[in-house]
């Protein structure tokens, strides 16, 4: 075995570990909790049930929907997760909360709805306030899917666009973006026309509509298919919708299932 001299030994330098700066948690912005008033006089509920219900309500949006987890509730009340689970089971049996979608361990929490009025179901409550009903995890997945669809569209544009002259610069990325803008304008024109035919008035375009236009532009639909689906969707509603974002999400969901 040959030993290296001091001069022949390689000089290894271990890099310094990166400095990790922990950002402080943002302050809690909650100030009030809107809860069903009948829970205060319901003899079936214990004091612990009322406190857990009030804490759940403090995390709800205007539609009464929350994605807060049992561990977070236990931490806020300085108790155990098993205690929170027991109280939520009692609240569920008493008709004060319901689980819309179940959670998954180490992935995402359940979607819980506080029932303020038993005559109004979850869909009607969401429609009345036009509130965001997607969990942060769902929003992240949707944004990731949209980014992948946009990337696929740009890659297709790179294959189809040819350089006119050798050495001439041509930004194919901008060319692909321009094609998406054209589709966006086509969708807006179709929405305006169908909306006018169904409700006999002009559609006021808002930010949610613009997001919906981008999502529909990624579905690869023909104008005839879009007109048909949009007309059916509008006629099924009792009042003019605030935006077409829900339709765009449904079209993207159908495309995901098809692929």
Residue, then its C-alpha position, 0 to 999 in steps of 0.5 A: x500500500x502506497x502512502x502519500x507524502x504530505x505534499x501529495x495529499x489532496x486538500x479537501x475543504x469542507x464548506x461551511x454549513x449554511x446559516x438558517x434564519x428562522x422567520x417569526x410566525x405572523x401574528x394571529x389576525x383573528x379578533x372575533x368568532x361568529x358561532x350559532x347562538x343556540x349552542x349557548x342555550x343547548x343543554x346537550x352541550x357541555x362547557x367544553x363542547x361550547x369552547x371547542x365550537x367557538x374555537x372552530x368558528x374562529x377559524x371559519x370563513x364566511x361560509x362556515x368552512x374551515x380546514x383547521x386540524x385537531x392538533x391545532x385546536x388542542x394546542x390553542x386550548x392547551x389540551x389533548x387531541x383525543x379531547x378535541x376529537x371527543x368534543x367534535x364527535x359530540x358536536x357532529x352528533x348534535x348537528x353543529x358541525x359536519x365533515x365535508x371531506x376527510x383528511x389524510x394523516x401527514x398530508x392534509x386536514x379535513x374540511x369542516x363546516x359549521x352549521x348555522x342554519x339546518x335549512x341551508x346546505x353546504x353548496x347554498x352557503x358557499x353560493x350565498x357568500x361566494x367564498x373560497x372553498x378550496x383548502x391551501x393544499x387544493x390551491x397549491x395542486x391547482x396552481x401546479x397543474x396550471x403551471x404544468x399545462x402552461x409548460x406543455x403549451x410552451x413546449x408544443x409551441x417550440x416544436x411548431x414554430x420555425x426560425x425564418x432565417x438562420x441566425x435570426x433571433x426569435x423568442x418562442x416563449x413570447x410567441x407562445x404567450x401571445x397565442x395564449x393571449x389570443x385564446x384568452x380574448x376568444x374566451x372573453x368574447x364567447x362569455x360576453x355573447x352567451x351571457x348577453x343571450x341568457x341574462x339579456x345584459x352585459x357581463x362585468x368582467x372581474x379578476x375571477x373571470x380573468x383567472x377563469x379565462x386562463x384556465x379555460x384556455x388550457x383545456x383545448x376546447x373548441x369554440x362550439x364546445x365552450x359555447x354549449x357548456x357555458x350556455x348549459x351552465x348559465x341556464x342552470x343557475x337561478x341568478x347571474x353568477x359573479x364569475x365563471x371560475x367554478x365552470x373553469x375549474x369543472x372543465x379542468x377537472x374533467x380534463x384531468x380525469x380524461x388524461 
